[in-house]
Amino acid sequence: MKALVYRGPGKKQLEDVAKPGLREATDALVRMVKTTICGTDLHIVKGDLPEIEVGRVLGHEGIGIVEEAGTGVRCFREGDRVLISCITTCGKCENCRRGIPSHCEEGGWILGNKIDGTQAEFVRIPFADTSLYRIPENADEDAMVMLSDILPTGYECGVLNGAVKPGDTVAIIGAGPVGLSALMTTQFFAPANRLVIDLEDTRLEVAKKLGATAVINSSDGKAVEKVMALTGGKGVDVAIEAVGVAATFGLCQDIIGVGGHIANIGVHGASVTLHLEKLWSQNITITTRLVDAVTTSLLLRTVMAGRLQPNKLITHHFALEDILKAYDTFGNAGREHALKVILTNA
């Protein structure tokens, strides 16, 4: 089968590799229909996650059709259309029972990380019963792909960890797909103000359409000053970091108000400075999280009800065979005005 293979820092190739097969009775083999590229995939290719083995098939998002189900799979059968969660969960280990399946003892974020992923014609899904979701009839397939990762990530790691409340002023730093997913899902808690900060005007225009009450282009270095002007010098109640670089985490620290929450979403490949000399007395809460995808069912129902329209985050479509071009487009998002790309397996 065709698959996108990681070949070391800065290297990736579309290759012919062996089609996967079932290994455990609880596995399912899924023929990929649509997948996408995540910012985390870019971090892997860059070399920010050195634990990823050379030769790994990348990707942890997508939808497909069950090709084969193991004898221990009870909820799915051949021909079922399914949504693949970015988090594989056994549902039985201590961490799964604690509600943090991202640290499942036998699963977690393993697709495109510890086992071969979804940027391929076929993928093996361990613990299929608890790691797949049936796609409803008449569902928009592109929207379903957004439920694999970015919507639950923005919601869980940003909105829920940030403890957004009615009347809050929320600042989202980074108007990429995950930041915009956080913006979309803040609506559940009726914040008074939703500020979005980014370097790209194109993305900020999308943020306006998705409900941002104010947008700030930070390229002039005056983002802190602008936020303080908008908040009467008090800062924001919640700052959501959705980029994963030192500068944006620092910006969160500069704009957070007394008693506020800093919710980190971004994948950080390098150390950042924590300014406790300024924050120690300010009753600040700082949270980190790897998405657990425990809200996928909730978000799926909300999408099907028309309350969320994540397909608005999709800007480009490619055939799977054109995945290298898709990586170039997604990796140069500013130049290409790209948010999420959809890759279709013919």
Secondary structure as the mmCIF struct_conf table of DSSP 4:
data_model
#
loop_
_struct_conf.conf_type_id
_struct_conf.id
_struct_conf.beg_label_comp_id
_struct_conf.beg_label_asym_id
_struct_conf.beg_label_seq_id
_struct_conf.end_label_comp_id
_struct_conf.end_label_asym_id
_struct_conf.end_label_seq_id
STRN STRN1 LYS A 2 TYR A 6
BEND BEND1 GLY A 8 GLY A 8
TURN_TY1_P TURN_TY1_P1 PRO A 9 GLY A 10
STRN STRN2 LYS A 12 ASP A 16
HELX_LH_PP_P HELX_LH_PP_P1 ALA A 18 PRO A 20
BEND BEND2 GLU A 24 GLU A 24
TURN_TY1_P TURN_TY1_P2 ALA A 25 THR A 26
STRN STRN3 ALA A 28 THR A 36
HELX_RH_AL_P HELX_RH_AL_P1 GLY A 39 LYS A 46
TURN_TY1_P TURN_TY1_P3 GLY A 47 GLY A 47
BEND BEND3 ASP A 48 ASP A 48
TURN_TY1_P TURN_TY1_P4 PRO A 50 GLU A 51
BEND BEND4 ILE A 52 ILE A 52
HELX_LH_PP_P HELX_LH_PP_P2 GLU A 53 GLU A 53
TURN_TY1_P TURN_TY1_P5 VAL A 54 GLY A 55
HELX_LH_PP_P HELX_LH_PP_P3 ARG A 56 ARG A 56
STRN STRN4 VAL A 57 VAL A 57
HELX_LH_PP_P HELX_LH_PP_P4 LEU A 58 LEU A 58
STRN STRN5 GLY A 62 ALA A 69
TURN_TY1_P TURN_TY1_P6 THR A 71 GLY A 72
BEND BEND5 CYS A 75 CYS A 75
TURN_TY1_P TURN_TY1_P7 GLU A 78 GLY A 79
STRN STRN6 ARG A 81 ILE A 84
HELX_LH_PP_P HELX_LH_PP_P5 SER A 85 SER A 85
BEND BEND6 CYS A 86 ILE A 87
STRN STRN7 THR A 88 THR A 88
BEND BEND7 GLY A 91 GLY A 91
BEND BEND8 CYS A 93 CYS A 93
HELX_RH_AL_P HELX_RH_AL_P2 GLU A 94 ARG A 97
TURN_TY1_P TURN_TY1_P8 ARG A 98 GLY A 99
HELX_RH_3T_P HELX_RH_3T_P1 PRO A 101 HIS A 103
BEND BEND9 GLU A 105 GLU A 106
STRN STRN8 GLY A 108 GLY A 108
BEND BEND10 TRP A 109 TRP A 109
STRN STRN9 LEU A 111 LEU A 111
TURN_TY1_P TURN_TY1_P9 GLY A 112 LYS A 114
STRN STRN10 ILE A 115 ILE A 115
BEND BEND11 THR A 118 GLN A 119
STRN STRN11 ALA A 120 ALA A 120
BEND BEND12 GLU A 121 GLU A 121
STRN STRN12 PHE A 122 ILE A 125
BEND BEND13 PRO A 126 PHE A 127
HELX_RH_AL_P HELX_RH_AL_P3 ALA A 128 SER A 131
STRN STRN13 LEU A 132 ARG A 134
HELX_LH_PP_P HELX_LH_PP_P6 ILE A 135 PRO A 136
TURN_TY1_P TURN_TY1_P10 GLU A 137 ASN A 138
HELX_RH_AL_P HELX_RH_AL_P4 GLU A 141 MET A 146
TURN_TY1_P TURN_TY1_P11 LEU A 147 ASP A 149
HELX_RH_AL_P HELX_RH_AL_P5 ILE A 150 THR A 153
HELX_RH_PI_P HELX_RH_PI_P1 GLY A 154 LEU A 160
TURN_TY1_P TURN_TY1_P12 ASN A 161 ALA A 163
TURN_TY1_P TURN_TY1_P13 PRO A 166 GLY A 167
STRN STRN14 THR A 169 ILE A 173
BEND BEND14 GLY A 176 GLY A 176
HELX_RH_AL_P HELX_RH_AL_P6 PRO A 177 THR A 186
HELX_RH_3T_P HELX_RH_3T_P2 GLN A 187 PHE A 189
BEND BEND15 ALA A 192 ALA A 192
STRN STRN15 ASN A 193 ASP A 198
BEND BEND16 LEU A 199 LEU A 199
HELX_RH_AL_P HELX_RH_AL_P7 ASP A 201 LYS A 209
TURN_TY1_P TURN_TY1_P14 LEU A 210 GLY A 211
BEND BEND17 THR A 213 THR A 213
STRN STRN16 ALA A 214 ASN A 217
HELX_RH_3T_P HELX_RH_3T_P3 SER A 218 ASP A 220
BEND BEND18 GLY A 221 GLY A 221
HELX_RH_AL_P HELX_RH_AL_P8 ALA A 223 LEU A 230
TURN_TY1_P TURN_TY1_P15 THR A 231 GLY A 233
BEND BEND19 LYS A 234 LYS A 234
STRN STRN17 VAL A 236 GLU A 241
BEND BEND20 VAL A 243 VAL A 243
BEND BEND21 VAL A 245 VAL A 245
HELX_RH_AL_P HELX_RH_AL_P9 ALA A 246 ILE A 255
STRN STRN18 ILE A 256 ASN A 264
BEND BEND22 GLY A 266 GLY A 266
BEND BEND23 GLY A 269 ALA A 270
HELX_RH_AL_P HELX_RH_AL_P10 LEU A 276 LEU A 279
TURN_TY1_P TURN_TY1_P16 TRP A 280 ASN A 283
STRN STRN19 THR A 285 THR A 287
TURN_TY1_P TURN_TY1_P17 VAL A 294 THR A 295
HELX_RH_AL_P HELX_RH_AL_P11 THR A 296 MET A 304
TURN_TY1_P TURN_TY1_P18 ALA A 305 GLY A 306
BEND BEND24 ARG A 307 ARG A 307
HELX_RH_3T_P HELX_RH_3T_P4 PRO A 310 LEU A 313
STRN STRN20 ILE A 314 ALA A 319
HELX_RH_3T_P HELX_RH_3T_P5 LEU A 320 ASP A 322
HELX_RH_AL_P HELX_RH_AL_P12 ILE A 323 GLY A 331
TURN_TY1_P TURN_TY1_P19 ASN A 332 ASN A 332
HELX_RH_AL_P HELX_RH_AL_P13 ALA A 333 GLU A 336
TURN_TY1_P TURN_TY1_P20 HIS A 337 HIS A 337
BEND BEND25 LEU A 339 LEU A 339
STRN STRN21 LYS A 340 THR A 344
#
